[in-house]
Amino acid sequence: MKEKKEVPVWRILLSLAISIFFITRLFLEYSNLSSNTDSFHGDNPFKKAIQEITGEANEKFDKVKNNKSNEALYDKYADINVSLQEKREKDGIIKLVNDSLVNIDYYSKIKIPKNSYFQNNYSDSLKFAIKMPNNLNIFIHSFPAQGEVRDNFASLKRASDLKEFNFDYSIKDVLLFHYKLTENKIKFNGYGVVVSKEDAKLILMEFESKKLTQKELKKLLVKYIAENKIVIH
């Protein structure tokens, strides 16, 4: 008959310690679950921080989702002129009382004539926009570029029923493009230029009008580039 071996004391103590650890952990988890509502709304700094971050993110998402301010300049100049100042301010639109110079990027500035409407609503892609008294719209977009210019522009104008986008290679080393779109059920012609494709960033300048033809818009755009000495790079 074999003699029964005694279990070492350290092993017994280790087993007890492990058992106590798991029992304590289960107890704490149960306590947390039962008091989850109270602790979440209490002064717990970690959970409070999570609430603040989540709330801020949701607020920004709702603001972007419901933001129609980028469409504001598609209204007639006269309609914007008679709209309430409060609405214009909400859309990030101001009326220029003097001729103004505004930076496109490090290399170039453009002159905006007085009485034009200037918009900067701090959109993630719209650098600024201009509504001329003659109802010409000018948009300057700047955003990280991925893939082809065509695809990036289509994504940019995805809410505007973009059609007939084509490149114009008539000017050496300058990438022009023309297109048509519909905004607020009104059709617009558009002509644009790629100002910069450096550092994986795309800067575009677009001229849009519901009256001017694409040929007329091209002429205006090229003249504007020359007069403002805009550096294409």
N, C-alpha and C positions, 0 to 999 in steps of 0.2 A: 504494500500500500504506500502510495506516494505521499510525501509530506506536503501539506498545503503551504504555498509561498505567501508570505505577508506582503501586502501592497505598501510600497514606500509612502511615508507621510507626505512628501512633497507632491506626489501624484494626487493624493486626496485633496490637498489644499488647492492645487491647480484646477481640479475639476470643480470644486466649490466656487472658486473665483470666476470661472467661465460661466457657471450657472447663474451666479449673482449678476454678472455683466449683462447676460441676455434678458434676465427677468427685469432688471432696471431699465434696459433699453425699451422693452415692450411696454413697460409702465409709462415711460416718458412719451413714447409715440401715441399711446392711448390718451394721455393727458393733453398732448398737443392737438389731437383730433377733436377732443371734446371741447377744448377752449379755443378752437381755431378762429371763430368769428370775433371773439373778444380781443384776442391778441392781434388780429389783423388790423382792427380799427384802433388799437391802442398806440402806445408810444414806442413800439418796436422800430428802431432806426432802420434796420435792414428792409423790413417789409414796407416801411414808409417810403424809402427810397425807390423800391420797386413800383409802388403805387404812383409816385410822381413821374417816373420815367415812362411807365405805361400810359398814364394820362396824357403826358406831353406828346407821345408818339401818336396816340389816337386823335388828339386835337389837330396835329399837323396833317394826318391822313385825311380827316374830315375836311380840313381847310382846302387841301389840294383837290379832293374829290368834288367839292361843291364850288370850287373857284371858277367863275365865268369871266373873270376880269380880262383874260387874254382876248376875249371876243369883243371887248368894249370898243376898240378902235375900228371895228368893222361897221360901226354905226356912221351915219353921215356926220360931217363936221358940224353942220348946223344943229343936229340933234344933240351932239355932245355939248355944244355951246350953251344950249338951253337946259341941259340936265343939271340937277342939283349939285352944288359943290361937294356936299357930303358924299354923294354917290361917286363922284370923280375921285375924291380922296380915298375912298374905300377901294377903288380899282387901281390906285397908284398913279392917277393921271393929274398932271398939272399943266396950266397954260403958261407958256413962256412970254414974258413981257418984253424981253430983249433977245436979240440974236445971241445964240449960245454955242460954245464949243464943248463937245462931249467925246471922251476917249472911247475908241473901239477896242484898242489894245495898246501895248507899249509903243507901237510904231505909228499909229494913226489916230487922228481926231476928225470929227465931222462937224460942220457948221449947221445948226438948226435955226431957221428963220423965226423971228418973233411971231407971236400969235399961233404958232403950232402947238399942238398938244403933245406932251412928252409923258411916256409911261415907263415906270419902273416898279413892278409889283414884286420884285425879288423872287421871281419864278426860278426854278432850278435850271432853266435853259434860256429864258428870255433875258438878254442883257438889258435891252431897252427897246422901245418902239416909239414911232413918231407918226402923228396924223397932221398932214399939211392942210392949210386952208383950202387947197384945191382938191381935197379928198384923196390925195396920194398917201398910201401907208408905207412906212419903212420899218422893217423889223431887223434887229441885230440879235442873232442867237449865238450862244457860246456854250458848248457842252463837251464832255468826254466822248471821243469818237470811237466806235467799234465797227469794223467792217467798211462797207462801201458808203459813199456819200449819198447815193440814191436811197439806200435802206435807212440811213440815219434821218434823212429828210422826210421820208415816208412816215417814220415813227413820230417825228416832230409834228407832222400835220395829220396825224391819224384821225383826228376828230373833224376834219374839214373836207372830207370827200375829195382827196387829192387825185387829179387825173392828168394824163398826158405829160408826165415828167420826162424831159429830155435834156441832154447836155448840148452846149453850143461851144464848139472848139474854134470859133472864128478869130479869136484873139490869142496870139501865142503866149503861153505860160499863164493864161488866165482861164480858170474853169468857171464858165457861165452855165446857167441852166434856166429853163423856162417850164411853166406848169400852169395848170388851172385848178381852181378849188371852189367849193361852195361853202359859204358861211352865213348862217341865219337865212338860209334859202336864197341867198344872192350869189351869183357867180362872179368870180374875180379872176383876172389874168395876173400872172406873176412872173417876175424875172429876177434872178438872183445871181450871186457870185460867191465863190468860196474864198473868203479873205485869208484864212489860214488853216493849215492842216498840221501844224507843228506840235510836237510833244503830245501826240495822241489827243489833241484838242481841236475841235472843229469850230470855226467862227464863220457864220454865214450872214450875208446882208441880202435882204429880199425887198423888192419893190412890188407893191400890189395895188391894183386899181380895177374897179368894175367898168370903167369907161375907156381907159387907154388900152390900145392893143399891145400885144407882146413886143412888136417892133418898136412902138413908141416908148415902152417901158425900158427896153434895152438901150435905146438912145439916151434916155434920162439917166439910167444907171451908169453907163460909161462916162457920161459928162460929169456926173456926181463924183465918180472915182477920181477923174482927172482934176477937177476943181478943188477937191479936198486932199489931193495928193495921198490917197489911201494906198498903203503899201500892201501888195498882195504877196504873201509868203507861205 
